[in-house]
Amino acid sequence: MNKSELVAKIVERHGISKAHADTLLKDLTDTIVETVAAGEEVVIIGFGTFKAVKRAERLGRNPSTGKVMKIPAATVPKFVPGSRFKEQVK
């Protein structure tokens, strides 16, 4: 499912305009991104948790040359699914 299909599903379920559904989805994703970028977690009970995690510097290998190289430390976004989400997917 892509973004436009998700917007169409929201329109179908709630009877709102496509523009309004698109705005709500954009606001939701923007808020999650801004909050996680600020170092805070977003917890949606039953769905999951969005958070930033620090990844340590490590050694990797260039797949085309085989040369060993350092991969720098980084902060990356992570999503941890909630129990209800995991149960539904099983």
Order of alpha helices (4+ residues) and beta strands (2+ residues): alpha-alpha-beta-beta-beta-beta-beta-alpha
